[in-house]
Amino acid sequence: MALSASDLPAMYSLLANSMSGDESVRKPAESALSQSESRPGFCSCLMEVITAKDLASQVDIRLLASVYFKNSINRYWRNRRDSSGISNEEKTHLRQKLLSHLREENYQIALMLAVLISKIARIDYPKEWPELFSVLAQQLQSADVLTSHRIFMIIFRSLKELSTKRLISDQRNFAEISSHFFDYSWHIWQRDVQAILHGFSTLSQSYNSNDPNQHLDELYLQCERWLLCLKIIRQLIISGFPSDAKQVQEVRPVKEVSPVLLNAIQSFLPYYSSFQKCILECKEYKPSLSGRVMDENQITQEQIKKNISNAVGGVLTSLLPNERIVLLCNVLIRRYFVLTTSDLEELYQNPESFHHEQDMVQWTEKLRPCAEALYIVLFENHSQLLGPVVVSLLQEAMKGCPTSVTEITPGLLLKDAAYGAAAYVYYELSNYLSFKDWYNGALSPELSNDHPNMHIIHRKVALILGQWVSEVKDDTKRQVYCALIKLLQEKNLSVRLAACRSLCLHVEDANFSEQEFVDLLPICWGSCFKLVEEVQEFDSKVQVLNSVSVLIAHVSEVIPFAENLVQFFHKVWEESSGESLLQIQLLIALRNFVVALGGQSPICYNMLLPILRRGIDINSPDELIEDSMLLWEATLSHAPSLVPQLLACFPCLVEIMERSYEHLQVAVSIIEDYIILGGTEFLSMHASSVARILDLVVGNVTDKGILSILPVIDILIQCFPAEVPPLISSVLQKLIVMCLSGGDDYDPSKTAVKASSAAILARILVMNTNYLAQLMSEQSLLLLLQKASVPIKDNILLCLVDIWLDKVDNASSTQRKTFGLALSIILTLRLPQVLDKLDQILSVCTTVILSENNDLSEDESSGENMSSSRCHGEGTIPSKELRKRQIKYSDPINQLSLETSVRENLQTCAALHGESFNSAIGNMHPAALEQLKKALKMP
């Protein structure tokens, strides 16, 4: 029956009685409140108690009501299978009521209301509560200091909650909030900085004159609001905008905020020393001044932390002496770890739900997980004291309940609790307990008892085997693997899911022994396939699919089970419609599957390629794009050849890049794969798409983004020197502008961009000389240079020569040789300016030739290794890396002789310039000339 306004007096009485010191009054009230939690109208009654003006002074009761309200949101706001939850009509009423009660004067209640609004926002925003932030922003326009402080508290809590959601669609929603809220929050924060500085100035004067300040409370609230606003700005920048460290485009908020923050800090510093004496009166803050020489009155942050820590440590020791710690540990295990009647009922009637309630629920929402969290922290801080205590309790529990017992007795439940206690602190407890002895003496015999009541213990044994993985030595591995496979085949789903997770931990372990496990694989695969069919809950399917993915990634025997895995993946995909998290896990598993199959991956194409095409479709859910692209890249990397279906996928990449540069790194690898694998066939079909992507990226991303795409341009020109340059003329023009623009003197990334861009242009001069000359004369290039304010004294090619001469020391060995070959070609130009640069050109060429022998030795060595790979791996399909090495080895730059080129082009230069050439050679330094003769093997 629903609660209504007429129940408010009774609700108030129950809340008041539940705080009574008299247990006979308190217990019935707590029981009645617990029974009322699931009734419609319960939260509405609580909300009325919280907001009632005549109860404003009853802070404790209102605060307790807000706690019950928060707990009800955690339990009943979402529609659950076992509860009708809160109706949509009541939810709407509660959301409206919460937003109408923003000016809560009590800080603790205001904080609790902010927390519960954030909990609701996590579930309902934006679909059911789209107006949340717009209403808050509107209220801020006319709010006083207190109301604005409370609103910012709500905004901060809500943003913090929403920022933890990981689906791409949720992250896009957060980015949209950030784009709307950032400017407003930033403006408020900057305005508050000035107001606070003025307040500090007034306060400082009042301290000096001993004049009490009438506006201290308002200034304090303003400072708190300022701090909240700063936290909001931080949250918006970190979670609402791309990271400037990873992004290939400039992130405006980061660039805008950083210098202003530093200036604000500098503005506050003068007041720090002024207030220090007044604020830091507590003796724990006073530093030890011994040994200080300069500024001896200054208190460092580290000293403050150390003094506070010591003070708190002393208080904790007085509150929790050793005997109390031991008592608390015993109470936690014997009282709070023990399964209740309702727990047992859930375990047997809804085992799947029980598994997730116990292992995946937030520890703050249930009593037992909360007790477990406290126990773990307690043990970590007092392991030497509690280690023997827990071992003693474990031995007592095992002795009091032998493995042959089948009845659910208090002794069996205590043993289950003790097993849990030992599982949670495996790392510290391993110093006091031998896993091998424990396993052989108790855990293994437990599994031989197949009575249905033993599901309780079997589930905990499965948990222990996973948690203690680091203590499972070689002589016990086989037994543990067999035990987990046996548990994976039990009837109770909670036991099987626990075993599934523990098995996953063993397979991922660095000391996993595939040799001991390989013959168990058929049963393991079959059990996982069967389990994913039997479970009903979404979290269970994700967990099992993750285990399958981990198995594929860590065992070598995958191909014999490929057909079964193909059928499994196909079925899971068909059943996962609308479940993005499950589809993401499936895409990860498929990627591992493709990598495991290697050159035999085409056997799964009938299942794989339709899924891949769906994932990379621009109309698919945003959250699938990233993992779909990673799967795409893995598929191409391990493909023996480019099948038509894969070839037809490439235009999807253009659509993805037109929308965002977020996946640029993976896109670069995909383009590279297509070039290496598809060759002429790929270029003839998708040349315009490649040109479009390059044009989208170059000039529109940061230096980091440019550096990632330049190798693709280089390999394109290397493989197709005649066809590609005309296709990407606009991109090449941008590279020329980048090369000739200044501003890289103190910026290593810009220097790297210039060096790599210049090497690409040098390659074109070497491999397609006529085209570069044509490109330099295009009017569009001159307009682009003019627009970028790049001054051109000589012709553009000679300006490039200066860049080649300047950046040779910042280039790789292949790029240096490319510069040398390009410069040797410059010697053949009928331009008098060539002679002005002759000394520098020959100096660079000499250096490159003399260092080339070592580089060539390395290349020849890798060429021999590559030939050896071909011989020993005859009949195998070359990997992407091997194909890349083949392309590098056949690079014309590596085949050309710089020594021969310089020698021949010097003769041409001498013939073109006659006596002027001889004069230029004569002006060279004798040592440089001697080096040149040595490099060219001239007498």
MIDO-951924 format. One record per residue (C-alpha): x, y, z. Coordinates in steps of 0.1 Angstrom, whole numbers, plus 5000, padded with zeros to 4 digits. Example, Ala and Ser with C-alpha at 12.3 -4.5 7.8 and 13.67 -1.06 7.14 Angstrom:
<rs>
512349555078;513749895071;
</rs>
This chain:
<rs>
500050005000;501350344991;502350605016;500750955015;500751285032;498651145060;501650915069;504051205075;503451225113;504050845116;507150875094;508551155115;507950955147;509750645132;512750865122;512851015157;512450685175;515150525153;517650765169;516650675205;519150535229;516550295242;516949975221;513249875228;512250195210;514950205184;514749845170;510949845162;511350185145;514350065124;512349755114;509349955104;511450195083;513149895066;509849745057;508550085044;511550135021;510049944991;506550104995;505450364970;505650714984;508350635009;510850874993;508251144989;507551135026;511251155034;511451455010;508651635028;510451575062;513751715047;512152035033;509552105059;510052465072;508752385107;511352105110;514252325101;515652305136;515351925137;518651875119;519351525131;515951395119;516151575086;519751445081;518651085088;515751125064;518251235037;520350925044;517350695040;516450885008;519950824994;519950455002;516550424986;517850574954;520650314954;518250034958;515050124941;515550404916;516450164888;513749914879;514749584893;513649234885;512749164922;511049494930;508649734914;510950024924;509850384924;507150484899;507850734871;505250974885;506950974919;510351014903;509151324884;507751474916;511051404935;513251564908;511051874908;511051894946;514851864948;515352144923;512952364942;514852324975;518352454966;518752704995;519352445023;521052625052;522552315070;525752215053;525551845060;521951815047;522952025017;525851795010;523651485013;521051634989;523851714964;525051354966;521551204960;520851444931;524151324916;523050964921;519751034903;521551224876;523750924869;520750724861;518250974846;520451234828;519851324800;516951104789;514651144819;516051464834;517251684805;516452004823;518751944853;521752164843;519652434825;517552474857;520652494879;522252744855;519052954855;518852964893;522553074895;521653394876;519753544906;521253344935;522753484967;526153364980;524653075000;522252954972;525052974946;527352774969;524752504972;524152494934;527852464927;527952184953;525252004933;526852074900;530251944912;528851624926;526751564895;529651624871;531851404892;529251124890;528651164853;532351174845;532850814856;530450674830;532550504803;530250454773;531150684744;527550824743;527850914780;531151074774;529751274745;526951394768;529551504793;531451684766;528251874756;527751974792;531352094794;531052304762;527952484777;529152514813;532852584809;532752954799;530153034826;532052854854;535353014842;533853364843;532353304878;535753174891;537653474877;535153714892;535453534926;539253564925;538953944924;536253944951;538253714974;541453914969;539554224979;538154045009;541553915019;542954265017;540154395040;540554095063;544354145065;543854515075;541254415101;543654165116;546354435118;543954675134;542154415156;538854525140;536354235138;535154175103;531454165099;531553985065;533753685075;530953425070;530153555035;533853565026;534253205038;531253095017;532653284987;535953104992;534252764993;532252854962;535452954945;537052624954;533952434942;534052624910;537752544905;536952174911;534152194885;536552364859;539052084866;536451814861;535151974829;538652004814;539851654824;536651464815;534851704791;537651794767;540251574750;543651544768;546151794752;548851534758;547051284735;544951514713;546151604678;544251934679;544752234702;542552214734;541352574740;540352544777;543752404787;545552684769;543252954784;543152824820;546752744827;548353094827;545353254845;545652984873;549353064877;548653434880;545853374905;548253164927;550853444925;548053694936;547253484967;550753414978;551253754996;548353675019;549653335028;552253465053;549853725066;547253465076;549653195086;549953305123;546253345126;545253015110;547952775121;547452805159;547152425165;550452295179;550552005155;551152255127;554152405143;557352295125;560652195141;563052485132;566252295139;568652285110;566852555089;569052835076;566853045052;563353165059;563252975091;559653065100;558252915068;556152595072;556352355043;553452155031;555251835038;555851935074;552152025078;551151675065;553651495087;552551675118;548951615111;549651255103;551551205136;548751375155;546051155139;548150845144;548350915181;544650955183;543950635164;546350445187;544550575218;541150475203;542250145189;544849965210;545849615199;543249435220;540449645204;541849575169;541849205175;538249225189;537149435159;538649175135;536848895153;533549085153;533749165116;534348795106;532148615131;529148855129;529249045096;530848795072;528448515081;525648465055;522148545067;518948345060;518048585032;521548555017;521148175016;517748205001;519148434974;522148204968;519947904960;516948074943;518748344924;522448244923;523348464894;521948774911;523648664944;526948654926;526749004914;525349144946;528248994966;531049074942;530149374921;527949594943;529549914956;530849844991;529050145006;525650014996;525549685016;526549595052;528649295044;530749455016;531249755039;532449525067;534749345042;536249675031;536949775067;538449435075;540849465045;542049805055;542449695091;544449395081;546749585058;547649825086;548049555113;548949245093;551649125119;549049155147;546049005128;547848745107;548048485135;544548575146;542948505113;544948185108;543848075143;540148155135;540447975101;541847655118;539147675145;536447705118;537847415097;538147195128;534647275139;533147185105;534846895088;534646865050;532146575053;529546795069;526546865046;524047035068;523947415068;525047475104;526447775122;529747595120;529547565082;528647935079;531548035101;533847835079;532448015049;533148345066;536648245076;537448125041;536248465029;538448645054;541448445042;540648515006;540448895009;543948935025;545848675005;548948885000;549648965037;548248625050;550648425028;553348485053;551448295079;549648025059;551047775033;548747755004;549847414994;549147265028;545847445030;544847324996;545746965001;544446955037;541147135033;540247305000;540647004977;538746765000;535947035002;535446984964;534946614967;531746674987;529046724960;526046774983;523947074971;524447255005;528147264997;527647524970;528247784998;531747645004;532547564968;531847924958;534248054984;536847794974;536647924938;537148274952;540248164972;541847984942;541648304922;542748534949;545748324960;547048274924;550448424932;550948154958;550147854935;553447704928;554447464899;553747154919;550147254927;549147434894;547747124877;545547034907;544247394909;543547414872;541547084874;539647204905;538647524887;537447334856;535447104880;533847414897;533147554862;530847254856;528847274889;525047324888;524947644909;525547954887;527148164914;529847884919;530447874881;530648244877;533148264906;535147984891;535048154857;536548474872;539248284891;540248084860;540648414842;543048534869;545148224865;545348244827;546348614830;548948534856;552548574845;553448224857;550548054839;551547714827;549947634794;551547294793;549647194824;546447344811;546347254774;544446914777;541747094798;541047344770;538247144753;536247114786;537047474794;535747614760;532647394763;531947504798;532247874789;530047834758;527447654779;527647904807;527048204785;523948034772;522547964806;523148304823;520448564820;521948884834;523949124813;526849144837;527248764837;527448754799;530149024799;532148844825;532048504806;532848674773;535848844790;537048514802;536848364766;538748674753;541448624779;541748254771;542148324734;544848584741;546948354764;546748014749;548347894716;545947614709;543147824694;542947704657;541647354666;538647524683;538247794657;534947654642;533347634676;534547984685;533148124652;529747974660;529948114696;530848464685;528148464658;525448364683;526548614710;526648904684;523048824673;521848814709;523749134719;521649384699;521349714718;523849604745;526849814737;528949704766;528549334756;529249424720;532449604730;533549294750;532849084719;534849314697;537849284721;537448904720;537248904682;540449104680;542248854702;540748574680;542148734648;545548784663;545648414676;544648284641;547248494624;547648404588;544648164590;542348444601;540348424568;538648114581;536548344603;535748614577;532148494571;531348574607;533848854613;533449094583;529749164587;530349244624;533249464615;531349644588;528549714613;530949844639;532750094616;529550224601;529150584609;525550524620;526550264645;526650354683;529550584690;530950354717;531650074692;533850284669;537150264689;537149884694;535749824659;538750024644;541149824666;539549504653;539849644617;543549714621;544249374636;542249204607;544349394581;547649334599;547148954599;545448924565;547448724539;545748924512;543149194507;539749034500;537149244482;534949284514;537949444532;538849654503;535249794502;535449904539;537950184533;535450464526;534150414562;537450554574;536850884555;533550924572;535050854607;537851104601;535451364588;533651354621;536651344645;540351314648;539951114680;541050784664;543850924643;546550684655;544550374647;543450534614;547150584604;547850214610;544850114590;545850334560;549350194562;547949834562;545949904531;548950054513;551249764522;548649494516;546549634487;549249804467;548149924432;544749764435;543949964466;545250294452;543350264419;540150214438;540550454468;543050714457;540551004462;539650874497;543250854507;543851214494;540751334513;541951184546;545451334543;544051674534;541651664564;544551584588;547551794575;547252154586;544352084610;546051884638;548851944663;552451864656;551951524673;549151444648;551251564618;554151344629;551851034630;550551094594;553851184577;555150824575;551950734556;552651014530;556250894528;555450534522;552750634496;555350834476;557950564480;555550294466;553850524440;556250804431;554550894398;550950844408;550650984443;552251334443;549651484418;546851334439;547951494471;549251834457;547252034483;548851824511;552351874497;551752254494;550952254531;554152064539;556152324520;554452604541;555352414573;558952374562;559352744553;557552884584;559652984614;559152914651;560852584656;564052704673;562952604708;560252354699;561551994693;558151874679;558052154653;561652074644;560751704639;557751804617;560052024596;562651754592;560151484582;558251714559;561451834542;562551464538;559251384519;559751684496;563351574491;562151224482;559851374455;562751564440;564751244438;561951014425;559751254405;561951564398;559751714372;556651714394;558351904422;559452164398;555852194386;554552204421;556852494430;555452704401;551752664410;549952994418;548052824446;551252754465;552353124462;548953234476;549252984505;552753104514;551553464512;548553384535;550953224560;553253534558;556253334547;558853554530;560453414498;563653584489;564953344462;562853084444;560952834466;563252544458;566352724470;564452804503;563852434506;567552374501;568252584532;565852364552;567552044540;570952184550;569652304583;567651994594;570051724583;571151674619;567551624630;566851344605;566950964605;569650784585;567350724555;566151084556;569751214557;570551014526;567351154509;568551504518;572051414503;570551284470;568251584467;571151824473;573251644447;570451704422;570452074431;574052084418;572652034383;570652354383;571752644362;571452884390;574353104403;572953074439;573952704438;577552804439;576953024470;575652714488;578252474473;580452444504;577452354526;575952114501;579151924497;579851924534;576451764541;576851514512;580351424525;579051364560;576251144548;578450934525;581050874552;578350764577;576450564551;578650254554;577450174589;573850234579;574150014549;575749744570;572649744593;570349734562;572249444547;572149254579;568349304581;568149204545;570048884552;567748814581;564748884559;566048644533;566648394560;563148434572;561848364537;563948054534;563047904568;559448014566;558847904531;555147864525;554148084554;552348414550;554448724556;553348934586;552749314583;556149374598;557849154573;556049324544;557149664558;560749544559;560449424523;559249764513;561949944532;564649714517;563349784482;563250164488;564950334458;566650564482;568450264496;569250134462;570750464448;574450544454;574950894469;578650874462;577950814424;575251084423;577451344439;580451254417;578351274385;576451584394;579651764405;580951714369;577651854356;577952154379;581452214367;580352204331;577452444338;579352704357;582952674344;585452904361;582953014388;582652654399;586452624402;586552944422;583852814446;585752484450;588952674456;587252874484;586452554503;588452474535;591352234527;590151984553;586651984539;587951934504;590151654516;587151484533;585151524500;587851354480;587951074505;584251024504;584151024465;587350814463;589051084443;592851104439;
</rs>
